């Protein structure tokens, strides 16, 4: 099954996470709207129109009272506090990273055009728990490795929105063997999934 790149796990109980995925995907399941989908779409529209604050206020007001509205309000406050990303929207593609036993969807949330034509390919981390260093590096590597399909010549950026942190691909290359490590993690997840689903 395809898995989104946002599925880079920070879960402390991977067996529980996989059991939950098996329960969901192993049935005739019709998913409801993703918790953060409206927020991400509002961020995209804000960058496309330049009316970030107005569009975010509208999407917050449209949420029913409760956790989602509170989360959106908190995320909006942090997003608006990152002026470095107030750049014009740009197009970005999507692709699939395939290992022998797993396919992972590589889909940035959007891309932004810097002066001079450089493009930043952006993935947002919106959850309450902080994005770990390893998860950020894994996400950056998958985006960077597939940049030819996403936005040729682009630069991968992962934003931990609640902590106003931008993670980038550094000047130093990824350590030798990092791709093999990611592939081994994917293979281990696929093997565990198969055993738990049996």
C-alpha positions in Angstrom: 0.0 0.0 0.0 1.1 3.5 -0.6 2.0 5.6 2.5 2.3 9.3 2.6 5.7 10.8 3.4 4.1 12.4 6.5 3.9 8.9 7.8 7.6 9.2 8.9 7.0 7.8 12.4 7.6 9.5 15.7 5.3 7.1 17.4 6.9 5.5 20.5 4.8 2.3 19.9 5.3 1.3 16.3 3.5 -2.0 16.8 0.4 -0.2 18.0 0.6 2.3 15.1 0.8 -0.5 12.6 -2.0 -2.4 14.2 -4.1 0.7 13.9 -3.2 1.0 10.3 -4.1 -2.6 9.6 -7.4 -2.1 11.4 -8.2 0.9 9.2 -6.9 -0.2 5.8 -7.8 -3.8 6.2 -11.6 -3.0 6.1 -14.0 -1.4 3.8 -13.1 1.9 5.4 -14.3 5.3 4.1 -12.1 7.9 5.8 -13.5 11.2 6.9 -11.8 14.5 6.2 -8.1 14.7 7.3 -7.8 16.7 10.5 -5.4 19.3 9.1 -6.6 19.3 5.5 -8.5 22.5 5.7 -5.6 24.3 7.4 -3.1 23.2 4.7 -5.4 24.3 1.9 -5.9 27.7 3.7 -2.1 28.1 3.8 -1.9 27.3 0.1 -4.6 29.8 -0.7 -3.1 32.4 1.5 0.2 32.1 -0.4 -1.5 32.1 -3.7 -3.5 35.3 -3.0 -1.3 37.1 -0.4 -4.2 37.2 2.0 -2.8 34.7 4.5 -4.3 36.2 7.7 -7.7 36.7 6.3 -8.0 33.2 4.8 -6.7 31.6 7.9 -9.2 33.6 10.0 -12.0 32.4 7.8 -11.0 28.7 7.9 -10.7 28.9 11.8 -14.1 30.5 12.0 -15.6 27.7 9.8 -14.5 25.0 12.2 -16.9 23.8 14.9 -16.0 24.7 18.4 -13.6 22.2 20.0 -10.1 20.8 19.4 -9.9 21.4 15.7 -10.6 25.1 16.0 -8.1 25.4 18.9 -5.4 23.6 16.9 -6.0 25.7 13.8 -5.8 28.9 15.8 -2.5 27.9 17.3 -1.1 26.7 14.0 -2.2 30.0 12.3 -0.4 32.1 14.9 2.8 30.2 14.4 2.6 30.1 10.6 2.0 33.9 10.4 5.1 34.3 12.6 7.4 32.8 9.9 8.0 35.7 7.4 10.7 33.8 5.6 8.0 31.7 3.9 5.9 34.6 2.7 6.8 33.9 -0.9 4.7 33.3 -4.1 3.3 29.8 -4.6 4.9 27.6 -7.2 4.0 24.3 -8.7 5.3 21.0 -7.4 4.7 17.4 -8.5 4.4 14.2 -6.6 5.9 10.7 -7.0 6.3 7.3 -5.4 9.3 5.9 -3.6 9.3 2.2 -4.0 11.2 -0.4 -2.1 10.9 -4.1 -2.8 8.0 -4.4 -0.3 6.6 -0.9 0.3 5.5 2.1 -1.8 5.6 5.5 -0.2 3.8 8.5 -1.6 6.1 11.6 -1.8 3.9 14.6 -2.0 4.9 18.1 -0.7 2.2 20.3 0.7 3.2 23.1 -1.7 6.2 24.9 -3.2 7.4 28.5 -2.9 9.3 30.6 -5.4 12.3 32.6 -4.1 13.8 35.6 -5.9 15.9 34.4 -8.8 13.7 31.5 -9.6 14.8 29.1 -6.9 12.0 26.9 -5.5 11.5 25.6 -2.0 9.5 22.4 -1.8 7.7 22.4 1.5 6.3 19.8 3.8 4.5 20.9 6.9 4.7 19.1 10.3 1.5 20.2 12.1 1.3 17.8 15.0 1.6 18.7 18.7 4.6 16.5 19.3 7.8 18.0 18.1 9.3 16.7 14.9 12.3 14.6 15.8 15.7 15.2 14.1 15.7 11.7 12.6 12.2 12.1 11.2 13.1 15.5 9.7 16.2 14.1 8.1 14.3 11.2 6.7 11.6 13.4 5.2 14.2 15.8 3.8 16.1 13.0 2.2 13.0 11.5 0.5 12.1 14.9 -0.8 15.6 15.7 -2.0 16.1 12.2 -3.5 13.0 12.7 -5.7 13.4 16.4 -6.5 13.7 15.8 -10.2 10.1 14.7 -10.2 8.9 17.2 -7.6 10.5 20.4 -8.8 13.8 20.1 -10.7 16.5 22.1 -9.0 14.3 22.8 -6.0 15.3 22.7 -2.3 13.5 20.6 0.3 12.2 22.3 3.4 10.3 20.7 6.3 8.6 23.1 8.7 7.8 22.2 12.3 5.0 24.8 12.4 4.2 24.9 16.1 7.9 25.5 17.0 8.6 27.9 14.1 11.5 25.6 13.0 12.6 25.2 9.4 14.6 22.1 8.6 16.7 22.2 5.4 19.1 20.0 3.5 22.5 21.2 4.7 25.6 21.8 2.6 27.1 18.6 3.9 25.7 15.5 2.0 23.6 12.9 3.8 25.9 10.4 5.5 26.9 7.4 3.5 24.5 4.6 4.0 21.5 6.9 4.9 19.5 5.7 1.9 20.2 2.1 2.9 19.0 2.9 6.4 15.7 4.4 5.1 15.2 1.4 2.9 15.8 -1.0 5.8 13.3 0.9 7.9 10.7 0.6 5.2 11.5 -3.1 4.8 11.2 -3.6 8.5 7.8 -1.8 8.6 6.5 -3.9 5.7 7.7 -7.1 7.4 6.1 -6.2 10.7 2.9 -5.2 8.9 2.8 -8.6 7.2 3.4 -10.5 10.4 0.8 -8.6 12.4 -1.8 -8.8 9.6 -1.4 -12.6 9.4 
